[in-house]
Amino acid sequence: MKNILHIISSPRGEASVSVQLGNTIAQRVTETFPGSTVTQLDLSVNPFPHIDGAYITALFTPPELATPEVKAALKRSDEAVVQLLESDILVIGLPLYNLGVSSTLKSWIDNVVRAGQTFRYKDGVPDGLAKGKKAYIAVASGSVFSEGPMAAFDYAVTYLTGVLNFIGITDINVVRAEGLAIPGLQARALEKAIEAIDIV
């Protein structure tokens, strides 16, 4: 029995390939681990605010000096950190936008990667505090980034896996539906990605 957090970052709803792939992965996980629960966090419906001055000030305010305004500035971030830490498995939908992650996904990352909460520095070395979790990244891209001439531009997957590693999540499975804008590949891109899903 697993606690699954499915993060959706595409605004296209069920028409989104990353959403369809993420839904399939979450379903396969629940089939593998009966009794599991899935919590869906749709960042296109309920986005996190971008970092602003109030948030930064709140982060560096000692708890004993926290005003109601400071607590309010950190409320959603605090809730997101708890939600992340209580999960066993992450399923993250990752549509590639301009070679990177969507701004909504970046805002969620900025709200959960927090010193003393999901990472710390131990003897000057980063130490992730979200260890023991499994992550599946459901990638959707118009081009092929896993190999060939576009592989050098795969910043989105590289960034996301790097951030997850930084907070202690190192067991990561990347599932790609790629070539969605390329004739001859687009028709079977999602089907091939689903065939490649390996739940362990």
Backbone hydrogen bonds, N-H to C=O, Kabsch-Sander energy under -0.5 kcal/mol:
donor,donor_aa,acceptor,acceptor_aa,energy
2,K,33,F,-0.5
4,I,2,K,-0.7
4,I,37,T,-3.1
5,L,89,I,-2.8
6,H,4,I,-0.6
6,H,39,T,-2.9
7,I,5,L,-0.7
7,I,91,V,-3.1
8,I,6,H,-0.6
8,I,41,L,-2.7
13,G,10,S,-0.6
15,A,12,R,-1.6
16,S,13,G,-1.9
20,Q,16,S,-2.2
21,L,17,V,-2.8
22,G,18,S,-2.3
23,N,19,V,-2.8
24,T,20,Q,-1.9
25,I,21,L,-2.3
26,A,22,G,-2.7
27,Q,23,N,-2.3
28,R,24,T,-2.4
29,V,25,I,-2.3
30,T,26,A,-2.1
31,E,27,Q,-1.9
32,T,28,R,-2.0
33,F,29,V,-2.5
36,S,33,F,-1.5
37,T,2,K,-2.3
39,T,4,I,-3.1
39,T,37,T,-0.5
40,Q,38,V,-0.6
41,L,6,H,-3.2
41,L,39,T,-0.5
42,D,40,Q,-0.6
43,L,8,I,-2.7
43,L,41,L,-0.9
45,V,42,D,-0.7
46,N,42,D,-2.3
56,I,52,D,-2.2
57,T,53,G,-2.6
58,A,54,A,-2.2
59,L,55,Y,-2.3
60,F,56,I,-1.4
61,T,58,A,-1.3
65,L,62,P,-2.2
66,A,63,P,-1.3
71,K,67,T,-2.5
72,A,68,P,-2.1
73,A,69,E,-1.9
74,L,70,V,-1.1
75,K,71,K,-0.7
75,K,72,A,-0.6
78,D,74,L,-3.3
79,E,75,K,-2.3
80,A,76,R,-2.4
81,V,77,S,-2.3
82,V,78,D,-2.0
83,Q,79,E,-2.4
84,L,80,A,-2.4
85,L,81,V,-2.8
86,E,82,V,-2.1
87,S,83,Q,-0.5
87,S,84,L,-1.1
88,D,3,N,-3.2
89,I,3,N,-1.9
90,L,134,K,-2.8
91,V,5,L,-2.7
92,I,90,L,-0.5
92,I,136,Y,-3.0
93,G,7,I,-3.0
93,G,91,V,-0.6
94,L,138,A,-3.5
96,L,140,A,-2.4
97,Y,95,P,-0.6
97,Y,100,G,-2.6
98,N,96,L,-0.6
100,G,97,Y,-2.2
106,K,102,S,-2.2
107,S,103,S,-2.1
108,W,104,T,-1.8
109,I,105,L,-2.4
110,D,106,K,-2.5
111,N,107,S,-1.1
111,N,108,W,-0.6
112,V,108,W,-1.3
112,V,109,I,-0.7
113,V,109,I,-2.3
114,R,112,V,-1.3
116,G,119,F,-3.4
117,Q,114,R,-2.1
118,T,114,R,-2.7
119,F,114,R,-1.3
120,R,127,D,-1.7
122,K,120,R,-0.6
122,K,125,V,-3.3
123,D,121,Y,-0.6
125,V,122,K,-1.5
127,D,120,R,-3.3
129,L,118,T,-2.8
130,A,118,T,-0.6
130,A,167,I,-2.7
134,K,88,D,-2.0
135,A,171,D,-2.6
136,Y,90,L,-3.0
137,I,173,N,-2.5
138,A,92,I,-2.6
138,A,136,Y,-0.6
139,V,137,I,-0.9
139,V,175,V,-2.9
140,A,94,L,-1.9
141,S,177,A,-2.1
145,F,143,S,-0.7
150,M,147,E,-0.5
151,A,148,G,-1.6
153,F,150,M,-1.8
154,D,151,A,-1.5
155,Y,153,F,-2.3
156,A,99,L,-0.7
158,T,154,D,-1.2
159,Y,155,Y,-2.7
160,L,156,A,-2.7
161,T,157,V,-2.7
162,G,158,T,-1.9
163,V,159,Y,-2.6
164,L,160,L,-2.4
165,N,161,T,-2.6
166,F,162,G,-2.1
167,I,163,V,-1.4
168,G,165,N,-1.6
169,I,164,L,-3.0
170,T,168,G,-0.9
171,D,133,K,-0.7
172,I,170,T,-1.3
173,N,135,A,-2.8
174,V,172,I,-0.5
175,V,137,I,-2.9
175,V,173,N,-0.6
177,A,139,V,-2.8
178,E,176,R,-0.7
179,G,141,S,-0.7
179,G,143,S,-1.3
180,L,141,S,-2.3
181,A,142,G,-2.2
182,I,179,G,-1.7
185,L,182,I,-2.2
186,Q,182,I,-2.3
188,R,185,L,-0.9
189,A,185,L,-0.7
189,A,186,Q,-0.6
192,K,188,R,-3.0
193,A,189,A,-1.8
194,I,190,L,-2.6
195,E,191,E,-2.1
196,A,192,K,-1.1
197,I,194,I,-1.2
200,V,198,D,-0.7
